[in-house]
Amino acid sequence: MAGEAQDTNWPLPKFYFEVKWDSNVMSFQEVSGLDVQSEEIKYRHGDSKVFSPIKMPGMKKYGNVTMKKGIFKGDNKFWAWFNEIKMNTIKRVPVTISLLDEGGKPTMVWTLANAWPTKITGTDLKSEGNEVAIETIEIVHEGLTIANG
């Protein structure tokens, strides 16, 4: 209604974000898989009067993070990083994903520890298509921290 005070606290849109690999800033169309789960441990001792197990938090399990970006001429950073996998050794880097406010400042920051590529998917090709060529990288990591900017 007219004359009422308007709420100025709005949720942030998800379309303005930045991704840093180590110290390099890269542009992506989509980032997904920023999740963590605590595994469940069930236990019941034999003389318990309750006929159901108790549930305790176990080890944390982190999902793989998937990133998609357009293919540009001469840009094969994904493949160069993937080709560094040699006999159980890989360059592990921190990956930082920042949700930005309207001024370009980070408001929510997800940091992946010891990230490395596990899968790269090239674009599909269609002779009658009218889309941009998109490649996908899936990375694994050893921990996810979240901070407010």
C-alpha positions as CSV (number, residue, x, y, z in Angstrom):
1,M,0.0,0.0,0.0
2,A,1.1,3.6,-0.5
3,G,2.9,5.2,2.3
4,E,4.1,2.0,4.0
5,A,7.7,1.5,4.8
6,Q,9.4,-0.6,2.2
7,D,11.7,-3.5,3.2
8,T,15.2,-2.7,2.0
9,N,16.8,-6.0,2.9
10,W,16.5,-8.3,-0.2
11,P,18.1,-11.7,-1.0
12,L,21.1,-11.5,-3.3
13,P,20.8,-12.5,-6.9
14,K,22.9,-15.5,-7.9
15,F,24.1,-14.2,-11.3
16,Y,27.0,-12.0,-10.2
17,F,29.9,-14.1,-9.0
18,E,33.6,-14.5,-9.4
19,V,35.8,-17.7,-9.4
20,K,39.5,-17.6,-8.5
21,W,41.8,-20.6,-9.1
22,D,44.9,-20.1,-7.0
23,S,45.4,-16.5,-8.0
24,N,43.9,-16.5,-11.5
25,V,40.4,-15.1,-12.0
26,M,38.3,-17.1,-14.4
27,S,34.8,-16.5,-15.9
28,F,32.2,-19.1,-15.7
29,Q,28.6,-19.4,-16.8
30,E,27.5,-21.7,-14.0
31,V,28.9,-23.2,-10.7
32,S,27.1,-26.0,-8.9
33,G,27.8,-28.5,-6.2
34,L,28.7,-26.3,-3.2
35,D,27.5,-28.8,-0.7
36,V,28.6,-30.6,2.5
37,Q,27.0,-33.5,4.3
38,S,27.7,-35.1,7.7
39,E,27.5,-38.9,7.4
40,E,25.3,-40.6,9.9
41,I,26.6,-43.2,12.4
42,K,24.0,-45.5,13.8
43,Y,24.6,-47.2,17.1
44,R,22.6,-49.3,19.5
45,H,23.9,-51.1,22.6
46,G,22.4,-54.5,23.4
47,D,20.8,-53.7,26.7
48,S,19.1,-50.5,25.5
49,K,15.4,-50.4,26.5
50,V,14.7,-48.4,23.3
51,F,14.4,-50.6,20.3
52,S,16.0,-48.1,17.8
53,P,19.5,-47.0,17.3
54,I,20.9,-43.6,18.3
55,K,22.3,-41.4,15.5
56,M,25.5,-39.5,15.8
57,P,27.3,-37.2,13.3
58,G,30.2,-38.8,11.5
59,M,32.7,-37.7,8.9
60,K,31.9,-34.8,6.6
61,K,31.5,-35.6,2.9
62,Y,31.9,-32.9,0.3
63,G,30.3,-33.0,-3.1
64,N,32.2,-32.4,-6.4
65,V,31.9,-28.9,-7.8
66,T,30.9,-28.5,-11.4
67,M,31.8,-25.4,-13.4
68,K,30.7,-24.5,-16.9
69,K,32.1,-21.9,-19.3
70,G,32.1,-21.0,-22.9
71,I,34.9,-22.2,-25.1
72,F,37.3,-19.5,-26.4
73,K,39.9,-19.8,-29.1
74,G,43.3,-20.7,-27.6
75,D,41.9,-21.2,-24.1
76,N,42.7,-24.7,-22.7
77,K,43.4,-24.0,-19.1
78,F,41.1,-26.9,-18.1
79,W,43.1,-29.4,-20.2
80,A,46.5,-28.0,-19.0
81,W,45.5,-28.5,-15.4
82,F,44.1,-31.9,-16.1
83,N,47.3,-33.0,-17.9
84,E,49.3,-32.3,-14.8
85,I,47.9,-35.5,-13.2
86,K,50.8,-37.9,-13.2
87,M,51.2,-41.0,-11.2
88,N,49.2,-39.9,-8.2
89,T,50.6,-36.4,-8.1
90,I,48.5,-33.4,-9.1
91,K,48.8,-29.7,-8.5
92,R,46.2,-29.0,-5.8
93,V,45.0,-25.4,-5.7
94,P,42.6,-23.4,-3.5
95,V,39.5,-22.3,-5.5
96,T,37.5,-19.3,-4.2
97,I,33.9,-18.7,-5.4
98,S,32.5,-15.3,-4.4
99,L,28.9,-14.1,-4.6
100,L,29.2,-10.3,-5.4
101,D,27.0,-7.4,-4.4
102,E,26.0,-4.6,-6.8
103,G,29.3,-2.9,-6.2
104,G,31.4,-6.0,-7.1
105,K,32.4,-6.7,-3.5
106,P,32.2,-10.3,-2.1
107,T,29.3,-10.9,0.2
108,M,29.5,-14.7,0.5
109,V,32.7,-16.6,-0.2
110,W,33.1,-20.4,-0.6
111,T,36.7,-21.6,-0.5
112,L,37.6,-25.1,-1.7
113,A,40.8,-26.6,-0.2
114,N,43.2,-28.7,-2.3
115,A,41.0,-28.8,-5.4
116,W,42.0,-30.7,-8.5
117,P,40.1,-31.7,-11.7
118,T,38.5,-35.2,-11.9
119,K,36.5,-34.8,-15.1
120,I,36.4,-32.5,-18.1
121,T,33.5,-32.6,-20.6
122,G,33.9,-30.9,-24.0
123,T,30.9,-29.4,-25.8
124,D,28.5,-31.3,-27.9
125,L,28.5,-30.5,-31.6
126,K,25.4,-30.0,-33.7
127,S,25.4,-28.9,-37.3
128,E,22.0,-27.3,-36.9
129,G,22.6,-25.9,-33.4
130,N,22.5,-22.2,-32.5
131,E,24.1,-22.3,-29.0
132,V,27.5,-21.3,-27.6
133,A,30.0,-24.1,-27.2
134,I,30.2,-24.9,-23.4
135,E,32.8,-27.0,-21.7
136,T,32.5,-28.4,-18.2
137,I,35.0,-29.2,-15.5
138,E,34.3,-31.2,-12.4
139,I,36.7,-30.7,-9.5
140,V,37.1,-32.6,-6.2
141,H,38.4,-31.0,-3.0
142,E,39.2,-31.8,0.6
143,G,37.1,-29.1,2.4
144,L,34.7,-26.3,2.0
145,T,34.7,-23.1,4.1
146,I,32.1,-20.4,3.9
147,A,32.7,-16.8,5.0
148,N,30.7,-13.6,4.7
149,G,32.4,-10.8,2.9
